[in-house]
Amino acid sequence: MTARSVLQAQWPILLVGLIFAVAFVLVGANFWRRGSLLIGIGVGVAAVLRLLLSEERAGLLVVRSKGTDFMTTAVVGAAMIYIASTIDPLGTR
């Protein structure tokens, strides 16, 4: 299996992973609220991709049924965004 075929088959999880990587860089740079918000957005992107793509196209985003995967990731993403946007920054950026 070539790198090109892996990228074509697994682009949804790679996109979500890239969003998470940027979020972790932000958290590491002491922008933890922005990083946490971006993690929630990344989970939301995973939810939307799981809902819109077929099981063959969604690749590693497929865990259970489409409805279960979507609802689980949507709830976790929404909770993460809510928590990140409402928590007191405590002197951080």
N, C-alpha and C positions, 0 to 999 in steps of 0.2 A: 504494500500500500504506500503510495507516494504522499508527500506532504501536501501536494495540491488536492488530492482526493480526500484527505483528512480535513483540510480547510473547507472544501465544498460540502462535505457531509456534516461537519460539526460546527459550522459557523454560528449557530444560535448560542451554544454554550460558550464559545470563544468570545462572542460579543459581551455576554454577561460577565465572563471572567475578566475581560478588559475593563469594564465598568468597575468591578470590584477592585482591581489592581489600582486604578486611579483613586478610588475611595480610600484604600489603605495607605497610599502615599499621602493623601490629605490628612488622614488621622495621624500618621507618623510625623507630619510637619506641624502638628498641634492645631490643625483645623478640624478638630474631631466632630463638631456639629455638622459641618459641611460634608465631611467624610461619611458620617452616619446617615445623613440625608441621601447621599449618593448611593449608599448601600441599599437603602429602601427603594430608590429609583431603579437600581439594578434588578432587584427582586421583582419589581413591577414590570420591567421590561421582559423578564423571564416569563411572567404570568401572561402577558399579552402575546408573546411569541408562541407559548404553549397553546393558547387559545386559537391563534390564527393559522398555525402551521399543522400540516398532517403529521401523523406519528413518524412517518419515514423522514420527513424534512426536519422535524424538531430534534432529532438525534438524542443526545444525552439529557435533554430536558424532560424526556419521557420517563416517568417513574411509575405512575399508576394510570388510571383512566384520565382522559382529558379534563373532565369536570372536576375530579378530585385534585389533580395537579394545579389547575387554574385557581380553584377556590383557596387552596392552601397557600400558594405563592401570593395571591392577591391580598389575602388577609395579613400575611406576614409582612408584605411590602407596605401596606397601608398602616399597619401598627408601627413599623419602623419609621416611616415618614412622620407619623403623628408624634411619636416620642422624640425624634430628633428635632422637630420644629417647636416643641413646647417646653423642653427641658431648659432650666436655667443654665446659662453658659458658664457661670462661676469664674468669671475673669478670663476665660479662653475666648478664642476667636471662632 
